[in-house]
Amino acid sequence: MSDSEEDSQDKQLKIVVVGDGACGKTSLATRFAQESFGKQYKQTIGLDFFLKRISLPGNQNVTLQVWDIGGQTLGGKMLDKYAYGAHGVLLVYDITNYQSFENLEDWFSMVKKTNEESDIQPIMFLVGNKIDLEHIRTVKADKHQRFCQENGLLSQFVSAKTGDSVYLCFQRVAAEILGIKLNKAEIEQSQRIVKAELVDYPHDEGPIRQDNSQQSKICLVQ
C-alpha cells in the first residue's frame, strides 16, 4: 500500500458510552450518528453499536465506533469486554437525576479497572445530559466540575433532545485522542443546536442502530 493510500484511509476510534439507564446514552448516540431523537424511552439491553464519520482540522477523516452500553450492564460479565480497548469514554449522567451522578463513581472505577492492562488508556469525558431541563437541574455545575478535577476528566454539557453540543462532544473526544486542537470558530460552529425532526418510534420498534452513511463525508453542523 502506498503512503498516499494509507493516508487516505480513515482512522477508527472506539468510543464507549456508559452511565445509568434513562440518563440519555442511546439518545445521545442516536442524535450524533443519525441526527434524530426518539420521544419514547427504550432500554438498551447489553450493547448498541453506531458508526459515524466526521472530519477534523487538517482534513483528517475519522470513523467513530460508538459503543452504547446498557445501564443495567454494570457488574455484568460482558461489561469489561465492551469497555476494553476504548480510545475514549463518555461518562454520562442526567443533570436532573442526582442518583445518576452519584453512580458515576462505580462506572468510572469499572472503566479504569478494565483498561489497567490495556495498551490504550482512554480519554475520558464527564457528560452532563439534558441541559434543556436546566430549570429542574439537581446536580449543580460546581459538583460536575469538582468530579472532573478530582478524577482528571474533561467536561461537556449536552442536550440529546435539542442536539445542543452533541456533535461538539464527540468531535472534542476524537480531537483529544488524536492530539488535534480545535479553534474557537470550530467549537462555536459545532456547538449550535441541530434542528432535526423528532421521531416517535412504535412500541415494538427501535431506531436503526447503525448509520450506513459513514462512507459519505460528514461535514460540521451548519
Buried (B, 14 or more C-beta within 10 A) or exposed (E): EEEEEEEEEBBEBBBBBBBBBBBBBBBBBBBBBBBBBBEEEBEBEEBBEBBBBBBBEEEBBBBBBBBBBBBEBBEEEEBEEBBBBBBBBBBBBBBBBBEBBEBBEEBBEBBBEBBEEEEEEBBBBBBBBBBBBEEEBBBEEEBBEEBBEEBEBBBBBBBBBBBBBBBBBBBBBBBBBBEBEBEEEBBEBBBBBBEEEEEEEEEEEBBEBBBEEBEEEBEBBE
